[in-house]
C-alpha cells in the first residue's frame, strides 16, 4: 500500500507560504518515505514511534494544509476515514483504490473531465473542481480471491 514521494523542500513551507516548522518538516519527511495512503492517526503513531514529539491535532492541520495546497492526495476509505499520500503528479488526477489492500493508482480520465465540463456548462457553473475515487479489487487481490 505505498507510493513514491516528492522533496521535503517542496512541502515544509506549505502551500500558503506558511513558516516551516519542525513538526511540518517531520510530517512532510514521513510522507516522502511512505508509498501508501495513511490516516492522520497512523501518521501520528509513526512519528511518535520514531521519537517525534508532535500532537495529533498538529498532524491533522498539517495534512489539511498540504492537501489544500495540492501537495498530498486525500481520499476517503469505504468507512469514510480520510487517508493521505504524497502526490505522484502535479496535475489533476483521480484514483483507482483497492477495497481489500488499499493499493491506489493515480489515473487520468479525459472522458470524466469532458463530462464534468459539459455538465457544468449546461448548468452555468464555472471554476470547477472535483475528486473521483473508483473502488474495486486490484489484480493481485482479485487473483487471490479467485484462488480461494
Backbone as ProteinMPNN parsed JSONL, in Angstrom:
{"seq_chain_A": "XXXXXXXXXXXXXXXXXXXXXXXXXXXXXXXXXXXXXXXXXXXXXXXXXXXXXXXXXXXXXXXXXXXXXXXXXXXXXXXXXXXXXXXXXXXXXXXXXXXXXXXXXXXXXXXXXXXXXXXXXXXXXXXXXXXXXXXXXXXXXXXXXXXX", "coords_chain_A": {"N_chain_A": [[0.822, -1.191, 0.0], [1.797, 1.379, -0.945], [3.229, 4.457, -2.249], [5.465, 6.527, -4.257], [7.251, 9.613, -3.318], [7.674, 13.257, -3.118], [9.997, 16.018, -2.787], [11.208, 17.178, 0.415], [11.774, 19.863, 0.641], [9.904, 21.064, -1.023], [7.552, 20.834, 0.433], [7.763, 21.646, 3.148], [7.488, 24.372, 3.701], [4.906, 24.813, 3.092], [1.838, 25.212, 1.238], [0.666, 27.671, 1.452], [2.622, 29.441, 1.945], [3.368, 29.2, 4.545], [5.213, 29.368, 7.589], [8.062, 27.35, 7.882], [8.142, 24.614, 10.015], [9.455, 22.47, 12.599], [7.706, 20.383, 13.133], [6.051, 20.369, 10.84], [7.97, 19.785, 8.93], [8.663, 17.214, 9.793], [6.288, 15.721, 9.377], [6.083, 16.019, 6.612], [8.494, 14.825, 5.743], [8.049, 12.185, 6.553], [5.846, 11.51, 4.928], [7.162, 11.577, 2.499], [8.591, 9.221, 2.613], [6.7, 7.227, 2.629], [4.674, 4.95, 0.754], [2.029, 4.464, 0.527], [-1.46, 5.221, 1.162], [-2.258, 6.766, 4.238], [-3.834, 7.16, 7.402], [-4.422, 10.089, 9.462], [-4.068, 9.401, 12.112], [-2.468, 7.087, 11.888], [-0.181, 8.213, 10.747], [0.535, 9.965, 12.783], [1.063, 8.092, 14.854], [3.287, 6.746, 13.749], [5.145, 8.838, 13.596], [5.459, 9.408, 16.327], [6.521, 6.973, 17.114], [9.081, 7.064, 16.002], [10.194, 8.966, 17.551], [9.362, 11.63, 17.335], [8.037, 14.425, 18.826], [4.997, 15.29, 18.534], [1.755, 16.608, 18.227], [-1.485, 15.104, 17.703], [-3.451, 16.826, 16.691], [-1.874, 18.746, 15.413], [-0.794, 17.174, 13.389], [-3.144, 16.594, 11.917], [-3.844, 19.239, 11.083], [-1.581, 19.953, 9.582], [-1.642, 18.024, 7.529], [-4.077, 18.745, 6.313], [-3.438, 21.314, 5.389], [-1.4, 20.684, 3.553], [-2.893, 19.099, 1.797], [-4.79, 20.973, 0.893], [-3.097, 22.58, -0.556], [-2.443, 20.972, -2.647], [-0.336, 19.243, -2.404], [-0.456, 16.803, -1.212], [-2.424, 13.879, -1.687], [-5.767, 13.319, -0.738], [-8.109, 10.999, 0.247], [-11.224, 9.32, 0.85], [-11.826, 6.441, 2.697], [-13.666, 3.326, 2.365], [-15.009, 3.257, 4.763], [-15.249, 5.88, 5.343], [-13.12, 7.22, 6.451], [-10.551, 9.674, 6.324], [-7.674, 9.504, 4.355], [-4.204, 9.93, 3.54], [-1.638, 10.735, 1.122], [1.491, 11.377, -0.417], [1.455, 13.298, -3.356], [1.953, 11.9, -6.545], [2.0, 13.18, -8.924], [1.876, 16.452, -10.372], [-0.304, 17.348, -11.675], [-3.887, 17.422, -12.264], [-5.669, 14.586, -11.214], [-7.156, 11.32, -10.766], [-8.176, 8.487, -8.72], [-7.782, 4.942, -8.617], [-8.746, 2.632, -6.305], [-7.976, -0.085, -4.265], [-10.3, -2.027, -2.624], [-9.696, -4.021, -0.864], [-6.833, -4.259, -0.183], [-6.009, -1.654, -0.204], [-4.285, -0.538, -2.049], [-3.396, 1.979, -4.397], [-3.861, 3.62, -7.493], [-2.852, 6.291, -9.484], [-4.745, 7.959, -11.87], [-5.57, 9.332, -15.082], [-8.403, 10.883, -16.481], [-9.741, 11.651, -19.193], [-12.269, 11.489, -20.395], [-13.924, 11.751, -18.174], [-13.262, 14.332, -17.379], [-14.172, 15.812, -19.595], [-16.912, 15.219, -19.472], [-17.555, 16.351, -16.936], [-17.076, 19.059, -17.459], [-18.982, 19.526, -19.463], [-21.417, 19.079, -18.09], [-21.218, 21.108, -16.174], [-21.192, 23.371, -17.844], [-23.779, 23.183, -18.941], [-25.271, 23.868, -16.746], [-24.421, 26.336, -16.07], [-22.156, 26.629, -14.44], [-18.911, 27.585, -13.259], [-15.299, 27.614, -12.798], [-14.538, 24.951, -11.946], [-14.041, 22.14, -9.781], [-13.193, 18.856, -8.788], [-13.182, 15.589, -7.307], [-12.424, 12.254, -7.773], [-12.728, 8.956, -6.785], [-12.334, 5.648, -7.581], [-13.433, 2.598, -6.559], [-12.462, -0.782, -6.201], [-11.25, -4.13, -6.82], [-7.801, -4.759, -6.862], [-5.521, -6.228, -9.284], [-3.92, -8.201, -7.992], [-5.33, -8.764, -5.58], [-7.757, -9.606, -6.659], [-6.927, -11.889, -8.012], [-6.05, -13.452, -5.847], [-8.482, -13.789, -4.553], [-9.86, -15.294, -6.455], [-8.428, -17.648, -6.361], [-8.943, -18.647, -3.864]], "CA_chain_A": [[0.0, 0.0, 0.0], [2.683, 2.54, -0.883], [3.514, 5.205, -3.474], [6.611, 7.418, -4.096], [7.017, 10.958, -2.796], [8.484, 14.341, -3.662], [11.029, 16.506, -1.879], [10.81, 17.858, 1.645], [11.839, 21.3, 0.411], [8.651, 21.491, -1.631], [6.383, 20.81, 1.293], [7.892, 22.118, 4.514], [6.991, 25.737, 3.844], [3.457, 24.782, 2.96], [1.319, 25.833, 0.036], [0.229, 29.045, 1.696], [3.776, 30.186, 2.375], [3.452, 29.126, 5.994], [6.547, 29.209, 8.15], [8.494, 25.97, 8.048], [8.318, 24.228, 11.411], [9.996, 21.13, 12.791], [6.604, 19.429, 13.016], [5.651, 20.293, 9.434], [9.049, 19.071, 8.246], [8.59, 15.8, 10.18], [5.151, 15.129, 8.655], [6.438, 16.003, 5.201], [9.538, 13.823, 5.533], [7.429, 10.865, 6.661], [5.068, 11.297, 3.704], [8.115, 11.294, 1.429], [9.058, 7.835, 2.749], [5.581, 6.288, 2.538], [4.153, 4.702, -0.586], [0.599, 4.201, 0.539], [-2.323, 6.144, 1.893], [-2.29, 6.546, 5.68], [-4.693, 8.074, 8.155], [-3.701, 11.013, 10.342], [-3.692, 8.638, 13.307], [-1.327, 6.231, 11.548], [0.972, 9.098, 10.571], [0.888, 10.411, 14.133], [1.675, 6.959, 15.562], [4.617, 6.502, 13.188], [6.012, 9.936, 14.029], [5.748, 9.188, 17.752], [7.374, 5.783, 17.195], [10.457, 7.446, 15.665], [10.673, 9.953, 18.509], [8.892, 12.995, 17.08], [7.024, 14.91, 19.757], [4.047, 16.064, 17.729], [0.379, 16.321, 18.6], [-2.383, 14.627, 16.654], [-4.087, 17.996, 16.078], [-0.888, 19.331, 14.5], [-0.733, 16.288, 12.223], [-4.354, 16.863, 11.129], [-3.744, 20.567, 10.461], [-0.527, 19.912, 8.568], [-2.154, 17.252, 6.396], [-5.094, 19.546, 5.636], [-2.731, 22.378, 4.679], [-0.736, 20.073, 2.401], [-3.943, 18.687, 0.86], [-5.333, 22.196, 0.286], [-2.104, 23.081, -1.497], [-2.222, 20.009, -3.716], [0.915, 18.522, -2.207], [-0.801, 15.428, -0.864], [-3.759, 13.426, -2.065], [-6.61, 12.865, 0.357], [-9.332, 10.334, -0.184], [-11.99, 8.693, 1.929], [-11.928, 4.987, 2.587], [-15.037, 2.838, 2.373], [-15.618, 3.569, 6.061], [-15.347, 7.33, 5.473], [-11.919, 7.792, 7.056], [-9.654, 10.397, 5.422], [-6.305, 8.995, 4.295], [-3.349, 10.873, 2.824], [-0.438, 10.227, 0.475], [2.169, 12.385, -1.229], [1.071, 13.254, -4.768], [2.965, 11.488, -7.509], [1.984, 14.085, -10.065], [1.443, 17.812, -10.05], [-1.513, 17.678, -12.434], [-5.158, 16.874, -11.792], [-5.792, 13.158, -11.454], [-8.121, 10.569, -9.972], [-7.58, 7.284, -8.143], [-8.37, 3.613, -8.505], [-8.348, 2.198, -4.965], [-8.374, -1.458, -3.949], [-11.097, -2.134, -1.391], [-9.154, -5.053, 0.022], [-5.49, -3.98, 0.344], [-5.79, -0.212, -0.154], [-3.385, -0.066, -3.105], [-4.025, 3.043, -5.183], [-3.233, 4.025, -8.742], [-3.28, 7.592, -9.992], [-5.179, 7.833, -13.259], [-6.153, 10.496, -15.735], [-9.668, 10.493, -17.086], [-10.176, 12.709, -20.099], [-13.721, 11.396, -20.583], [-14.527, 12.313, -16.959], [-13.053, 15.781, -17.432], [-15.08, 16.349, -20.614], [-18.262, 15.106, -18.927], [-17.714, 17.344, -15.866], [-17.163, 20.381, -18.081], [-20.267, 19.595, -20.162], [-22.468, 19.234, -17.08], [-21.064, 22.452, -15.603], [-21.637, 24.331, -18.862], [-25.235, 23.093, -19.037], [-25.876, 24.468, -15.561], [-23.854, 27.657, -15.849], [-21.118, 26.624, -13.403], [-17.536, 27.867, -13.681], [-14.26, 27.329, -11.797], [-14.824, 23.594, -11.479], [-13.098, 21.223, -9.147], [-13.824, 17.597, -8.42], [-12.314, 14.493, -6.905], [-13.091, 10.982, -8.038], [-12.062, 7.723, -6.406], [-13.045, 4.473, -8.06], [-13.051, 1.487, -5.698], [-12.612, -2.128, -6.741], [-10.17, -5.019, -6.401], [-6.629, -4.724, -7.729], [-5.26, -7.527, -9.917], [-3.409, -9.161, -7.01], [-6.412, -9.183, -4.677], [-8.734, -10.355, -7.452], [-6.344, -13.208, -8.263], [-6.091, -14.186, -4.575], [-9.885, -14.139, -4.304], [-10.231, -16.358, -7.382], [-7.734, -18.867, -5.946], [-9.552, -19.126, -2.602]], "C_chain_A": [[0.865, 1.253, 0.0], [2.943, 3.153, -2.248], [4.681, 6.156, -3.217], [6.239, 8.839, -3.686], [7.878, 11.996, -3.495], [9.423, 14.852, -2.587], [10.46, 17.218, -0.672], [10.812, 19.36, 1.423], [10.535, 21.836, -0.16], [7.57, 21.686, -0.583], [6.551, 21.435, 2.664], [7.374, 23.528, 4.7], [5.484, 25.796, 3.714], [2.987, 25.576, 1.765], [0.919, 27.284, 0.233], [1.387, 29.919, 2.151], [3.923, 30.199, 3.883], [4.893, 28.897, 6.421], [6.859, 27.721, 8.295], [8.709, 25.699, 9.533], [8.894, 22.821, 11.466], [8.897, 20.089, 12.602], [6.167, 19.253, 11.562], [6.699, 19.52, 8.635], [8.992, 17.575, 8.556], [7.455, 15.089, 9.446], [5.509, 14.979, 7.183], [7.477, 14.926, 4.895], [8.965, 12.41, 5.619], [6.619, 10.555, 5.406], [5.982, 10.97, 2.53], [8.57, 9.837, 1.447], [7.949, 6.807, 2.551], [5.108, 6.149, 1.103], [2.64, 4.643, -0.62], [-0.161, 5.279, 1.291], [-2.329, 5.756, 3.362], [-3.218, 7.563, 6.317], [-3.824, 9.007, 8.993], [-3.24, 10.285, 11.596], [-2.484, 7.754, 13.041], [-0.056, 7.058, 11.376], [1.465, 9.576, 11.931], [1.6, 9.298, 14.904], [3.089, 6.692, 15.062], [5.594, 7.594, 13.606], [6.398, 9.77, 15.495], [6.712, 8.008, 17.93], [8.837, 6.126, 16.916], [10.958, 8.608, 16.512], [10.269, 11.392, 18.264], [7.812, 13.36, 18.087], [6.077, 15.841, 19.029], [2.638, 15.648, 18.121], [-0.461, 15.881, 17.416], [-3.067, 15.794, 15.947], [-3.153, 18.659, 15.08], [-0.763, 18.493, 13.237], [-1.944, 16.537, 11.329], [-4.243, 18.195, 10.389], [-2.714, 20.589, 9.346], [-1.0, 19.162, 7.334], [-3.195, 18.04, 5.617], [-4.446, 20.662, 4.821], [-2.056, 21.834, 3.424], [-1.757, 19.625, 1.353], [-4.535, 19.9, 0.15], [-4.393, 22.748, -0.77], [-1.785, 22.12, -2.624], [-0.941, 19.213, -3.574], [0.71, 17.092, -1.742], [-2.197, 15.142, -1.393], [-4.486, 13.005, -0.805], [-7.8, 12.163, -0.268], [-9.99, 9.707, 1.023], [-12.068, 7.197, 1.661], [-13.401, 4.598, 2.558], [-15.76, 3.146, 3.666], [-15.722, 5.071, 6.304], [-14.133, 7.996, 6.084], [-11.066, 8.486, 5.997], [-8.263, 9.784, 5.518], [-5.515, 9.858, 3.323], [-2.135, 10.167, 2.238], [0.174, 11.363, -0.327], [1.732, 12.217, -2.676], [2.24, 12.778, -5.611], [3.069, 12.483, -8.646], [1.452, 15.438, -9.64], [0.147, 18.18, -10.772], [-2.74, 16.982, -11.835], [-5.247, 15.393, -12.161], [-6.84, 12.56, -10.517], [-7.441, 9.306, -9.462], [-8.447, 6.057, -8.346], [-7.853, 3.07, -7.181], [-8.868, 0.787, -4.712], [-9.105, -1.48, -2.61], [-10.476, -3.09, -0.387], [-7.814, -4.651, 0.644], [-5.18, -2.491, 0.426], [-4.826, 0.319, -1.192], [-4.122, 0.965, -3.954], [-3.19, 3.353, -6.412], [-3.76, 5.395, -9.121], [-3.598, 7.433, -11.468], [-5.649, 9.185, -13.776], [-7.419, 10.024, -16.421], [-10.213, 11.599, -17.971], [-11.683, 12.677, -20.331], [-14.45, 11.983, -19.378], [-14.424, 13.829, -16.984], [-14.02, 16.428, -18.43], [-16.523, 16.32, -20.111], [-18.508, 16.168, -17.865], [-17.868, 18.746, -16.449], [-18.51, 20.561, -18.782], [-21.41, 19.831, -19.177], [-22.41, 20.631, -16.476], [-21.56, 23.51, -16.579], [-23.161, 24.36, -18.963], [-25.935, 23.802, -17.886], [-25.282, 25.824, -15.204], [-22.807, 27.729, -14.752], [-19.751, 26.891, -14.016], [-16.584, 27.524, -12.533], [-14.492, 25.976, -11.132], [-13.677, 22.988, -10.687], [-13.878, 19.963, -8.801], [-12.753, 16.588, -8.033], [-13.083, 13.206, -7.132], [-12.183, 9.84, -7.597], [-12.939, 6.576, -6.876], [-12.529, 3.284, -7.259], [-13.344, 0.159, -6.372], [-11.537, -3.014, -6.156], [-9.019, -4.902, -7.387], [-6.402, -6.125, -8.302], [-4.841, -8.584, -8.899], [-4.527, -9.67, -6.109], [-7.479, -9.974, -5.421], [-8.224, -11.763, -7.72], [-6.372, -14.058, -6.998], [-7.511, -14.635, -4.256], [-10.295, -15.31, -5.18], [-9.591, -17.693, -7.017], [-8.396, -19.477, -4.72], [-10.787, -19.943, -2.836]], "O_chain_A": [[0.689, 2.114, 0.862], [2.888, 2.472, -3.272], [4.884, 6.565, -2.074], [5.069, 9.219, -3.704], [8.702, 11.668, -4.349], [9.624, 14.182, -1.574], [9.371, 17.79, -0.726], [9.953, 20.065, 1.953], [10.111, 22.94, 0.183], [6.756, 22.603, -0.695], [5.545, 21.738, 3.305], [6.862, 23.85, 5.772], [4.857, 26.745, 4.185], [3.66, 26.508, 1.326], [0.844, 28.043, -0.733], [1.174, 31.01, 2.68], [4.535, 31.11, 4.441], [5.686, 28.301, 5.691], [6.032, 26.94, 8.766], [9.381, 26.468, 10.221], [8.824, 22.074, 10.49], [9.119, 19.043, 11.991], [5.941, 18.132, 11.106], [6.363, 18.707, 7.774], [9.246, 16.754, 7.675], [7.638, 13.979, 8.948], [5.266, 13.933, 6.581], [7.356, 14.201, 3.908], [9.351, 11.536, 4.844], [6.701, 9.447, 4.877], [5.619, 10.177, 1.661], [8.9, 9.281, 0.399], [8.236, 5.63, 2.327], [5.136, 7.108, 0.331], [2.035, 4.76, -1.686], [0.424, 6.129, 1.963], [-2.395, 4.574, 3.701], [-3.366, 8.684, 5.83], [-2.64, 8.746, 9.206], [-2.138, 10.53, 12.088], [-1.576, 7.675, 13.868], [1.02, 6.647, 11.811], [2.667, 9.588, 12.196], [2.629, 9.541, 15.534], [3.992, 6.44, 15.86], [6.745, 7.307, 13.934], [7.557, 9.975, 15.856], [7.6, 8.041, 18.782], [9.736, 5.545, 17.525], [12.016, 9.172, 16.235], [10.786, 12.294, 18.924], [6.792, 12.679, 18.186], [6.331, 17.041, 18.921], [2.367, 14.464, 18.323], [-0.184, 16.24, 16.272], [-3.245, 15.756, 14.73], [-3.591, 19.091, 14.013], [-0.64, 19.035, 12.139], [-1.797, 16.676, 10.115], [-4.522, 18.262, 9.191], [-2.946, 21.175, 8.288], [-0.782, 19.616, 6.211], [-3.199, 18.007, 4.386], [-4.857, 20.926, 3.692], [-2.128, 22.446, 2.359], [-1.511, 19.758, 0.154], [-4.759, 19.862, -1.06], [-4.837, 23.32, -1.766], [-0.944, 22.418, -3.472], [-0.503, 18.571, -4.528], [1.61, 16.261, -1.866], [-3.031, 16.038, -1.526], [-3.894, 12.405, 0.093], [-8.419, 12.675, -1.2], [-9.382, 9.581, 2.086], [-12.339, 6.758, 0.543], [-14.277, 5.449, 2.711], [-16.984, 3.282, 3.679], [-16.223, 5.498, 7.344], [-14.11, 9.219, 6.225], [-10.877, 7.956, 4.902], [-7.738, 9.571, 6.611], [-6.078, 10.444, 2.398], [-1.662, 9.158, 2.762], [-0.542, 12.213, -0.857], [1.65, 11.091, -3.166], [3.378, 13.204, -5.413], [4.125, 12.611, -9.265], [0.686, 15.557, -8.684], [-0.434, 19.229, -10.494], [-2.623, 16.075, -11.01], [-4.936, 15.003, -13.287], [-7.334, 13.219, -9.602], [-6.263, 9.078, -9.737], [-9.673, 6.117, -8.261], [-6.643, 3.049, -6.955], [-10.047, 0.5, -4.919], [-8.587, -1.01, -1.596], [-10.711, -2.97, 0.815], [-7.667, -4.695, 1.865], [-4.197, -2.099, 1.055], [-4.565, 1.522, -1.219], [-5.321, 0.839, -4.199], [-1.96, 3.346, -6.363], [-4.966, 5.638, -9.085], [-2.822, 6.847, -12.223], [-6.065, 10.056, -13.012], [-7.492, 8.888, -16.889], [-11.051, 12.392, -17.541], [-12.31, 13.73, -20.452], [-15.479, 12.64, -19.537], [-15.38, 14.53, -16.65], [-14.613, 17.468, -18.141], [-17.269, 17.281, -20.3], [-19.55, 16.823, -17.88], [-18.696, 19.528, -15.984], [-19.111, 21.633, -18.703], [-22.269, 20.683, -19.406], [-23.446, 21.268, -16.287], [-22.267, 24.439, -16.187], [-23.762, 25.43, -19.06], [-27.06, 24.279, -18.034], [-25.601, 26.393, -14.16], [-22.591, 28.8, -14.185], [-19.469, 26.48, -15.142], [-17.021, 27.185, -11.433], [-14.624, 25.88, -9.912], [-12.506, 23.296, -10.908], [-15.082, 20.013, -8.552], [-11.582, 16.723, -8.388], [-14.243, 13.08, -6.737], [-11.019, 9.769, -7.989], [-14.139, 6.541, -6.601], [-11.333, 2.992, -7.274], [-14.367, 0.007, -7.039], [-10.968, -2.696, -5.112], [-9.226, -4.939, -8.6], [-7.02, -7.091, -7.855], [-5.33, -9.713, -8.926], [-4.656, -10.876, -5.898], [-8.046, -10.917, -4.869], [-8.991, -12.725, -7.663], [-6.682, -15.248, -7.058], [-7.719, -15.737, -3.748], [-10.991, -16.217, -4.724], [-10.14, -18.751, -7.324], [-8.404, -20.698, -4.562], [-11.407, -20.412, -1.881]]}, "name": "protein", "num_of_chains": 1, "seq": "XXXXXXXXXXXXXXXXXXXXXXXXXXXXXXXXXXXXXXXXXXXXXXXXXXXXXXXXXXXXXXXXXXXXXXXXXXXXXXXXXXXXXXXXXXXXXXXXXXXXXXXXXXXXXXXXXXXXXXXXXXXXXXXXXXXXXXXXXXXXXXXXXXXX"}
